[in-house]
């Protein structure tokens, strides 16, 4: 099995020369950071934040549907469709937080809230998402282990890109530019993936309840516009809502790891470096934090996945200082810069570039 020095861009043609210092020197310093964070009281729950956020989001969801019923035949309905997409995205973030045990100390409470919010309001399966997302957290950007870098639509390594020919290959060579337009289909794809998993996952506890909630949410989201509006307007409403939902949710997750180093399947990396070096923070203040559900603090979230969302901003200076002290590369970019990195990275992979970006781990362990 490879050691930490073998972590390099998945396409690199040769491994770098490595430092022969004792392996013990590279033992994770995460325990030291964890003690500091615990001492600062940043691992506590933020019940007021979450109860108020849940209440306001449900109220906004209900208000939008009331407005839809009152507006009837008006193209202003498309503005409400956009608002519904924003609110549904917020439900996605809240379901994410509950699934990570961020809201309450009781695991059961977190699970139930996550199921209600994810299935009933966002139309996404809690069980499907948990299985996929836990694998991602365990091995971010690791080839063969992280499901977020395994896709038929996008090639994340030059080897995957090289296997594509004809129209598929032509598309892949331009996949960076096409990535964000493709996100318009992500909302519908997430609903379909949730339903497919729940239909086929035999023995999955509670899957029929989840399936019923997801189908009910999706059905209502389609049926209500068709009942309340002319057919053409209703179809436009549904398409705008689904497209923007996919762009908002997918656009958030895309900034977190796309364009960061890929890790070979057999590489061993200590926990701190595994989470920090493969993640990217997005700067921008309170609005960006709201729009991205706190996931703009992706490094902190990966280091402390059960930390309440409001505390991620507070712990960031501690994490940054700790990384500087131990010479661990800490990446943060603006939203526009992050999107530019994603597009450039995917385009370079798509044309078969063997070394799209320099890997911080290679630099760190190079002689």
C-alpha positions in Angstrom: 0.0 0.0 0.0 1.3 3.5 -0.9 2.3 6.0 1.8 1.3 9.6 2.0 4.1 10.6 -0.4 2.3 8.8 -3.2 -0.6 11.2 -3.2 -0.4 13.1 -6.5 -2.6 14.0 -9.4 -4.2 10.8 -10.5 -2.7 11.2 -14.0 0.9 11.9 -13.0 3.3 9.8 -15.2 5.8 9.2 -12.4 6.0 9.4 -8.6 8.1 12.2 -7.2 11.2 11.7 -5.2 10.2 11.6 -1.5 11.8 12.7 1.7 13.3 9.8 3.7 12.6 11.3 7.1 11.0 9.0 9.7 7.3 8.2 8.9 6.4 9.1 12.5 7.0 12.8 11.6 4.0 12.7 9.4 1.6 11.4 12.1 -1.6 13.4 12.1 -1.8 16.6 14.3 -5.6 16.4 14.2 -5.8 15.4 17.9 -4.0 18.6 18.8 -6.4 20.7 16.8 -9.4 18.8 18.1 -8.4 19.6 21.7 -8.0 23.3 20.9 -11.5 23.4 19.2 -13.1 21.6 22.1 -11.5 23.9 24.6 -13.0 26.9 22.6 -16.5 25.4 23.1 -17.1 25.1 19.4 -18.5 21.6 19.4 -21.7 22.5 21.1 -25.2 22.5 19.5 -27.0 25.6 18.2 -30.6 24.7 18.8 -32.0 28.3 18.3 -30.3 28.7 14.9 -31.7 25.4 13.6 -35.2 25.6 15.0 -35.6 29.2 13.6 -34.0 28.2 10.3 -36.3 25.2 9.9 -39.4 27.3 10.9 -38.6 30.1 8.5 -37.8 27.8 5.6 -41.1 25.9 6.0 -43.0 29.2 6.3 -41.3 30.4 3.1 -42.2 27.1 1.3 -45.9 27.4 2.3 -46.0 31.1 1.4 -44.7 30.4 -2.1 -47.4 27.8 -2.8 -50.1 30.2 -1.4 -48.7 32.9 -3.8 -48.8 30.4 -6.7 -52.5 29.7 -6.0 -53.3 33.4 -5.9 -51.3 34.4 -9.0 -52.9 31.8 -11.3 -52.3 32.7 -15.0 -49.3 35.0 -14.8 -45.8 34.7 -16.0 -44.7 36.1 -12.6 -45.2 32.5 -11.6 -41.7 31.9 -12.9 -40.3 34.2 -10.3 -42.1 32.0 -7.7 -40.6 28.9 -9.3 -37.1 30.5 -8.8 -38.0 31.3 -5.2 -39.2 27.7 -4.7 -35.8 26.4 -6.0 -34.0 28.6 -3.5 -36.1 27.3 -0.6 -35.8 23.7 -1.7 -32.0 24.1 -1.9 -32.1 25.4 1.7 -34.1 22.3 2.7 -31.3 20.3 1.1 -28.7 22.0 3.3 -30.8 21.5 6.4 -31.2 17.8 5.6 -27.4 17.6 5.1 -26.8 19.2 8.6 -29.2 16.9 10.4 -27.8 13.9 8.6 -24.4 14.9 9.9 -25.7 15.0 13.5 -25.2 18.8 13.7 -28.6 19.8 15.0 -29.2 17.7 18.2 -27.3 15.5 20.5 -29.8 12.7 19.9 -28.9 10.6 16.8 -32.5 9.6 16.5 -33.8 13.2 16.5 -31.2 14.1 13.9 -32.2 11.2 11.7 -35.9 11.9 11.9 -35.5 15.6 11.1 -33.2 14.7 8.2 -35.8 12.3 6.9 -38.7 14.7 7.1 -36.7 17.6 5.6 -34.9 15.6 2.9 -37.7 13.4 1.8 -40.8 15.5 2.5 -39.6 18.9 1.5 -36.6 18.5 -0.8 -37.8 15.2 -2.4 -34.4 13.5 -1.8 -33.9 10.1 -0.1 -32.1 10.4 3.2 -30.8 6.8 3.0 -29.5 7.2 -0.6 -27.8 10.4 0.3 -26.2 9.1 3.5 -24.7 6.0 1.8 -23.2 8.1 -0.9 -22.1 11.1 1.2 -20.4 9.0 4.0 -18.2 7.4 1.4 -17.2 10.8 0.2 -16.3 12.0 3.6 -14.2 8.9 4.3 -12.1 9.4 1.2 -12.6 12.8 -0.5 -11.3 12.8 -4.1 -9.8 9.3 -3.7 -10.1 7.3 -6.9 -12.2 4.2 -6.6 -13.6 5.3 -3.2 -15.2 8.7 -3.5 -18.5 8.3 -5.4 -18.5 12.1 -6.1 -15.7 11.6 -8.7 -17.3 8.7 -10.4 -19.6 9.9 -13.2 -20.7 8.9 -16.6 -21.3 12.5 -17.5 -17.9 13.9 -16.4 -14.5 12.5 -16.8 -12.4 13.3 -13.7 -9.1 11.6 -14.9 -7.3 11.7 -18.3 -7.6 7.9 -18.4 -11.4 8.2 -18.2 -11.4 10.9 -20.8 -9.1 8.9 -23.2 -11.6 6.0 -23.2 -14.2 8.3 -24.8 -14.4 8.6 -28.6 -16.7 10.1 -31.2 -19.3 12.6 -30.0 -18.8 11.4 -26.4 -15.1 12.3 -26.7 -15.8 15.7 -28.4 -18.2 16.5 -25.5 -15.6 15.4 -22.9 -13.0 17.7 -24.4 -15.3 20.6 -23.7 -16.8 19.2 -20.5 -15.6 22.1 -18.3 -17.7 24.6 -20.2 -20.6 22.2 -20.3 -20.4 21.3 -16.6 -22.6 24.1 -15.3 -25.3 23.9 -18.0 -25.4 20.2 -17.1 -26.2 21.1 -13.6 -29.6 22.2 -14.8 -30.5 18.5 -15.1 -29.1 17.7 -11.6 -32.3 18.4 -9.7 -34.3 15.9 -11.7 -31.4 13.5 -11.6 -31.3 13.6 -7.8 -35.0 12.8 -7.6 -34.7 9.9 -10.0 -31.6 8.5 -8.2 -33.4 8.7 -4.9 -36.5 6.8 -6.2 -34.4 4.2 -8.0 -32.4 3.4 -4.9 -35.4 3.1 -2.7 -37.2 0.8 -5.2 -34.2 -1.5 -5.5 -32.6 -1.5 -2.1 -34.1 -4.6 -0.6 -33.9 -4.8 3.2 -33.3 -1.0 3.6 -35.0 -0.1 6.8 -37.8 2.4 6.4 -37.4 2.6 2.6 -41.1 2.4 1.9 -41.8 5.4 4.1 -39.0 7.3 2.5 -40.2 6.3 -1.0 -43.7 7.4 -0.3 -42.6 10.8 1.0 -40.2 11.4 -1.9 -42.8 10.4 -4.5 -45.5 12.5 -2.8 -43.2 15.5 -2.8 -42.2 15.1 -6.4 -45.8 14.4 -7.5 -47.2 17.4 -5.6 -44.5 19.6 -7.1 -45.6 18.6 -10.6 -49.4 18.3 -10.0 -50.0 21.6 -8.3 -48.7 23.7 -11.2 -50.7 21.7 -13.7 -53.8 22.2 -11.6 -53.3 25.9 -10.9 -51.9 27.1 -14.2 -52.3 26.7 -17.9 -50.3 23.7 -19.2 -47.6 25.7 -20.9 -47.0 27.9 -17.9 -47.1 24.9 -15.6 -44.4 23.1 -17.6 -42.2 26.3 -17.6 -42.7 26.6 -13.8 -41.7 23.0 -13.2 -38.6 23.2 -15.5 -37.4 26.5 -14.0 -37.8 25.1 -10.5 -35.9 21.9 -11.2 -33.2 23.5 -13.3 -32.4 26.2 -10.7 -32.5 23.7 -7.9 -29.9 21.6 -9.6 -27.7 24.6 -10.4 -27.8 25.9 -6.9 -27.3 22.6 -5.1 -24.8 21.2 -7.6 -23.0 24.5 -8.0 -22.4 24.6 -4.2 -20.9 21.1 -4.0 -18.9 21.6 -7.2 -16.8 24.4 -5.6 -15.8 22.2 -2.7 -13.5 19.5 -4.2 -13.5 19.8 -8.0 -10.1 20.8 -9.2 -8.4 19.8 -6.0 -5.9 16.9 -5.9 -7.1 13.4 -6.7 -5.7 10.6 -4.5 -4.7 7.2 -5.8 -6.8 4.3 -4.5 -4.0 2.7 -2.4 -2.6 6.0 -0.9 -2.6 6.4 2.9 -2.9 9.9 4.1 -3.3 11.1 7.7 -6.8 12.5 8.6 -5.9 16.1 8.8 -4.2 16.3 5.4 -6.8 14.0 3.8 -9.5 16.5 4.6 -7.7 19.8 4.2 -5.7 19.2 1.1 -8.6 17.8 -0.9 -11.0 20.6 0.1 -11.5 24.2 -0.9 -13.2 27.0 1.1 -15.1 29.8 -0.6 -14.8 33.3 0.7 -17.6 35.9 0.5 -19.2 36.7 3.9 -22.6 36.1 5.3 -24.6 36.0 2.0 -22.3 33.3 0.6 -22.6 31.3 3.8 -26.4 31.4 3.5 -26.5 30.7 -0.2 -24.1 27.7 0.3 -25.6 26.4 3.5 -22.3 26.9 5.4 -20.5 24.6 3.0 -18.3 27.4 1.9 -16.3 26.4 5.1 -15.7 23.0 3.5 -12.4 22.4 5.1 -13.8 22.9 8.6 -16.8 20.8 7.8 -14.7 17.9 6.7 -12.5 18.1 9.8 -15.5 18.4 12.1 -18.6 17.0 10.2 -20.9 17.1 13.3 -20.1 20.7 14.1 -23.1 23.0 14.0 -23.2 25.3 10.9 -22.8 28.6 12.8 -19.6 27.4 14.5 -17.8 26.7 11.2 -17.1 30.4 10.7 -15.7 30.6 14.2 -13.4 27.6 14.0 -11.9 28.6 10.6 -9.2 30.9 12.1 -8.1 28.1 14.4 -7.9 25.7 11.6 -6.1 28.1 9.3 -3.5 28.9 12.1 -3.0 25.2 12.8 -2.4 24.4 9.1 0.1 27.3 8.8 1.9 26.0 11.9 2.2 22.5 10.5 2.8 23.6 6.9 -0.4 22.1 5.6 -1.7 23.8 2.4 -5.1 25.6 3.2 -7.0 26.6 0.1 -9.7 29.4 0.0 -10.9 31.2 -3.1 -13.8 33.5 -4.1 -16.8 31.9 -5.7 -15.9 33.1 -9.1 -12.3 31.9 -8.8 -13.6 28.5 -7.6 -15.9 28.2 -10.6 -13.0 29.2 -12.9 -10.8 26.5 -11.4 -13.5 23.9 -11.9 -14.0 24.8 -15.6 -10.3 24.9 -16.3 -9.6 21.6 -14.5 -12.3 19.7 -16.2 -11.3 21.1 -19.6 -7.7 20.1 -19.1 -8.7 16.6 -17.9 -11.0 16.4 -20.9 -8.2 17.0 -23.4 -6.0 14.4 -21.7 -3.7 16.7 -19.8 -1.4 14.4 -17.8 -0.9 16.9 -14.9 -3.7 19.5 -14.8 -2.7 20.9 -11.5 0.2 20.7 -9.0 -0.7 18.6 -6.0 0.2 20.2 -2.6 1.0 16.8 -1.1 3.6 16.2 -3.8 5.2 19.6 -3.0 5.1 18.9 0.7 6.9 15.6 0.5 9.3 16.3 -2.3 13.0 16.2 -1.4 
